[in-house]
Every structure is written in structure tokens, then in C-alpha cells.
Amino acid sequence: MESKKTVRSLSGFKSEGRKITMLTAYDASFARHMDEAGIDSILVGDSLGNVVQGRETTVPVTLNDMVYHTRCVRRGVKQALLIADLPFMTIRDRDHCLAATTALMQAGAEAIKLEGAGPVVRRVEELAGLGISVCAHLGLTPQTVHHLGGFRVQGRGEREAEKLHSDARALQAAGAGLLVLECVPRDLAGEISADLDIPVIGIGAGAEVDGQVLVAYDALGITHGNRPRFSHDFLADAGTIPGAIKAFIDQVGAGNFPGKEHGWD
């Protein structure tokens, strides 16, 4: 049996040049399918606000929501690394961040994901200092979508690109063990991935990063309305949910997904 995945083992995959795979899950059944297919990491994403609750943004998702879904997913996972999102404004100060992290870890998370840089770097440092595995998230950060002016590509232009790269370095220095880059030009994402020692997981960030993550509902063609440009309906190709998950893993591993059509210059 394959050994349990950890942040440390994912870092080893980067060193070996092996692509890392990650999908979101919100319940035990989907999580079990992903785990049995050999997915490296499962993210209990606050994207559940969009795809499960039918909300326009992730902002209304509560800590109780995240704890409930993390508990559900935990029951379906044996081998994959389980990461959970810290929801909106739970990182506003040290005490709230520690309380929310405690709740998610006790619900079964093995690592915590949080969005942004700036004052968030301090939160990463505090969590890492307490022995908590942290996944950072830069680029399009959905919890700040109103401030960003909508769901748009980040890091375009020299100044924006330099800031994003600098933020990535700061988060690594603070102790983040993983970094998700969302909706970032492929060349910039590749440069950041090459510069950092920690694995960089892309979503709409091109193929020159260390791995890929998708919202499972997008990857299975379940999401209502237009599918995001950076996604692909693997279920339409494979015909079954286990087959679709395996196709995602195989195509990422072979470097066939994402293609140029799934990202931005």
C-alpha cells in the first residue's frame, strides 16, 4: 500500500519532478473515490459556498460549514493529504485564526489553507511556529473578490508581477509548506515555481508549476453554467466518476493538462 501523503512527501515530489494532483471534496463519497484513485491531496475548499450552497462568492461560508464538511471528507480519506480552507475573516487576528485552525484540525484536516499575503504572512508564521502545516494561496483570492474587482487574472503588468513574486517568497520564508497560485499568467507562475523550494500548485496558472488543483464539480462537469476556462470536463471523456478522477491524475502526471487553452499569457 502506498504510504500516507504529507506536505513533506509532496515536497519530495517536487524535487523528483513528479507532478502533484489535488481536487476539492465536500463529502465522504467523493473523497473515497479520489483517495482510491491515488489523488495526492484533497482540499475541503470554501468553494463549497459556490458549488454546494449556490452562493455567488465564498464570503458567506462559515467556520461551522467548513468543520462539518471537513468531518465528512475525513471519513473517506486514508492516503491523500487532507487540507481545509480557513473561511472568510477567520484570520483577522491571532486568536481567531488559532481557534479556527484548531476546529478544522480537530475535524480531521492535516493542513490549513489561507488566502493572501501582507498581514497574512504573520498568521502563516504563527501557525507554522506551532507545528501546523500551511498551504498559502495567491493570485485570484476568492475571499477578496470584491476588492479585486471580480474574478480576473492577477499578476499582469510588471508591478503586479513583482509584488506577487515577492509575496510568494515571504510566505515561504514564514513557513508555508505549499502554495496555490490561481489565475496567474503561465510564465509568471512558472518563474515563481522555479524560484521557490516549496511545491506550487496551479489553477489557471499554466503547466510550468509543480501540480494542479481543480474544483471537483468543474472537473466532473457538474457546475451549473459556464465552466471556468482553466477547467476541463473529465467525466465527459471517461464516462464514470472514478474514471474521470483517474484521467485527471494521469493527464496532469503526463503533462497533458492543463493545455495553453486553459490559462493566460
PyMOL commands that set and color helices and strands:
alter all, ss='L'
color gray80, all
select helices_A, chain A and resi 7-16+28-37+48-51+63-74+94-106+120-129+142-148+158-174+186-195+216-219+234-238+241-254+260-262
alter helices_A, ss='H'
color red, helices_A
select strands_A, chain A and resi 20-24+41-44+81-85+111-115+134-139+178-182+200-203+211-214
alter strands_A, ss='S'
color yellow, strands_A
deselect
rebuild
show_as cartoon
